[in-house]
Structure formats: structure tokens, C-alpha cells
Amino acid sequence: MKESNTEQLIKKYKEGYSTLLEEKKLFNSAKNLSFPLSAWTTFVNKNRKEVPKTFNENLWKSFQGKKRKKHNTLTISIVSLAATVLLLISLNVTQINQETKHTFESNELLNLITNIASNLSVSESHHTIIYQDEIIVIYTTK
């Protein structure tokens, strides 16, 4: 391999633009290279592994498995969302029922107090009103 061609291949390899065929040529001509690159090509040549014959079939099966997982993830997401919405609706209904119960109890208590207050007779002759408001009435005795 010519020196200028080798330099171009080294430049393309370092930039990441070399093809597999060019890299193969570069690694096979390790004798003509300078020290750091010759050590690297020796390492690559010693640790090169062969691609299994069923590589494409295994790869395709792994892609199919990932596609199924995405479908399962979508289904799980939709079911989780539906469960969350149902939970929020049930909590809201429970809260409305509790508010209605609280209002009913408050009305009963108000009616009871009104009945008790109406049964008590306050004679006006013994008491005079000093201050009267919507909530408070202050009496004095004579």
C-alpha cells in the first residue's frame, strides 16, 4: 500500500469516515504503520471475532421482542390511567357524600338548638337588651 494512500486511510479512520473494506486494508498493512497505530492494528487483528451465521435471525427476533414490549407498555399505561381516573372519581363521590352528611347533621343541630331556645322563655320585664347583633344578644338584669 502506498504511503499517501495509507495516510489518507489513517486520517479517514481517525475521523470515523472509513468503510469496513478500507479498515480491513488498513489493519492488514500494519507493518507499514508507525508505532501507536501499528500497536492498535495488532490489537484489533488479535481480538477480531467472527460474526455468527444466525446473527441476522437472532437480531430480528430481538427486535420483535422489543416491539411486543412496547405494545405491552402502552397497554399497561392505558390501564393505569383508567384506574387513576376511577380512583379520583370515587374519592370525589365520597367527599360529596360526606359534605352532604355534614350539611344534614348541621341542619339537625340547628333545628335542635332552635327548639330548645324557643322552649326557654325569657321574660322581657326582668331583662333589657344592651347590645344586639346577628349572632350576639347581650341582656342585663334589673
C-alpha positions as CSV (number, residue, x, y, z in Angstrom):
1,M,0.0,0.0,0.0
2,K,1.4,3.4,-0.9
3,E,2.4,5.8,1.9
4,S,0.0,8.6,0.8
5,N,-2.9,6.2,0.5
6,T,-2.1,4.8,4.0
7,E,-2.0,8.3,5.4
8,Q,-5.4,9.1,3.8
9,L,-6.9,5.9,5.3
10,I,-5.5,6.7,8.7
11,K,-7.0,10.2,8.5
12,K,-10.4,8.8,7.5
13,Y,-10.2,6.2,10.2
14,K,-9.4,8.7,12.9
15,E,-12.3,10.9,11.7
16,G,-14.7,7.9,11.6
17,Y,-15.4,8.1,7.9
18,S,-13.6,4.9,6.7
19,T,-15.5,2.0,5.3
20,L,-15.2,-1.6,6.5
21,L,-13.2,-2.5,3.5
22,E,-10.8,0.4,4.0
23,E,-10.3,-0.5,7.6
24,K,-9.6,-4.1,6.7
25,K,-6.9,-2.9,4.3
26,L,-5.5,-0.6,7.0
27,F,-5.3,-3.3,9.6
28,N,-3.8,-5.8,7.2
29,S,-1.0,-3.4,6.4
30,A,0.2,-3.0,10.0
31,K,3.8,-3.5,9.1
32,N,4.0,-0.1,7.2
33,L,2.4,2.0,10.0
34,S,4.1,4.0,12.8
35,F,4.2,2.7,16.4
36,P,0.9,3.8,18.0
37,L,-1.1,2.8,15.0
38,S,0.7,-0.5,14.4
39,A,0.1,-1.5,18.1
40,W,-3.6,-0.7,17.6
41,T,-3.9,-2.7,14.4
42,T,-2.1,-5.6,16.1
43,F,-4.6,-5.5,19.0
44,V,-7.6,-5.3,16.6
45,N,-6.3,-8.2,14.5
46,K,-5.8,-10.4,17.6
47,N,-9.2,-9.6,19.1
48,R,-11.3,-9.8,15.9
49,K,-14.3,-12.0,16.3
50,E,-16.3,-13.8,13.6
51,V,-20.0,-12.9,13.2
52,P,-22.2,-16.0,13.8
53,K,-24.1,-17.4,10.9
54,T,-27.5,-16.9,12.6
55,F,-26.7,-13.3,13.6
56,N,-29.4,-11.7,11.4
57,E,-32.1,-14.2,12.7
58,N,-31.2,-13.6,16.3
59,L,-31.1,-9.9,15.8
60,W,-34.6,-9.9,14.1
61,K,-36.0,-12.0,17.0
62,S,-34.7,-9.4,19.5
63,F,-36.3,-6.6,17.5
64,Q,-39.7,-8.4,17.6
65,G,-39.4,-8.9,21.3
66,K,-38.9,-5.2,21.8
67,K,-41.8,-4.4,19.6
68,R,-44.1,-6.6,21.8
69,K,-42.7,-4.9,25.0
70,K,-43.7,-1.5,23.6
71,H,-47.2,-2.8,23.0
72,N,-47.4,-4.2,26.5
73,T,-46.1,-0.9,27.9
74,L,-48.8,1.0,26.1
75,T,-51.5,-1.3,27.4
76,I,-50.2,-1.0,30.9
77,S,-50.1,2.8,30.6
78,I,-53.7,2.9,29.4
79,V,-55.0,0.6,32.2
80,S,-53.1,2.6,34.8
81,L,-54.6,5.8,33.6
82,A,-58.1,4.4,33.7
83,A,-57.5,3.1,37.2
84,T,-56.3,6.5,38.3
85,V,-59.3,8.3,36.8
86,L,-61.7,5.8,38.5
87,L,-60.0,6.3,41.9
88,L,-60.2,10.1,41.6
89,I,-63.9,9.8,40.7
90,S,-64.7,7.5,43.6
91,L,-62.8,9.9,46.0
92,N,-64.8,12.8,44.7
93,V,-68.1,11.0,45.2
94,T,-67.1,10.0,48.7
95,Q,-66.2,13.6,49.5
96,I,-69.6,14.8,48.2
97,N,-71.4,12.3,50.3
98,Q,-69.5,13.4,53.4
99,E,-70.3,17.0,52.7
100,T,-74.0,16.2,52.3
101,K,-73.9,14.2,55.6
102,H,-72.2,17.1,57.3
103,T,-74.7,19.6,56.0
104,F,-77.6,17.3,57.1
105,E,-76.1,17.0,60.6
106,S,-75.6,20.7,60.8
107,N,-79.2,21.4,59.9
108,E,-80.4,18.9,62.5
109,L,-78.2,20.5,65.2
110,L,-79.5,24.0,64.2
111,N,-83.2,22.7,64.5
112,L,-82.5,21.2,67.9
113,I,-81.0,24.4,69.2
114,T,-83.9,26.4,67.8
115,N,-86.4,24.2,69.5
116,I,-84.5,24.4,72.8
117,A,-84.3,28.2,72.5
118,S,-88.0,28.5,71.7
119,N,-88.9,26.4,74.8
120,L,-87.0,28.7,77.1
121,S,-89.0,31.7,77.9
122,V,-87.1,34.8,78.7
123,S,-89.2,37.4,80.3
124,E,-88.7,40.8,79.0
125,S,-89.6,42.5,82.2
126,H,-86.5,41.3,84.0
127,H,-84.0,41.8,81.2
128,T,-83.0,44.7,79.0
129,I,-81.1,44.4,75.8
130,I,-77.8,46.3,75.8
131,Y,-76.3,45.1,72.6
132,Q,-77.9,43.0,69.8
133,D,-76.2,41.7,66.7
134,E,-77.0,38.9,64.2
135,I,-75.2,36.4,66.4
136,I,-75.0,38.0,69.9
137,V,-77.6,39.5,72.2
138,I,-76.4,40.9,75.5
139,Y,-79.0,41.3,78.3
140,T,-78.8,42.9,81.7
141,T,-81.0,42.2,84.7
142,K,-82.8,44.9,86.5
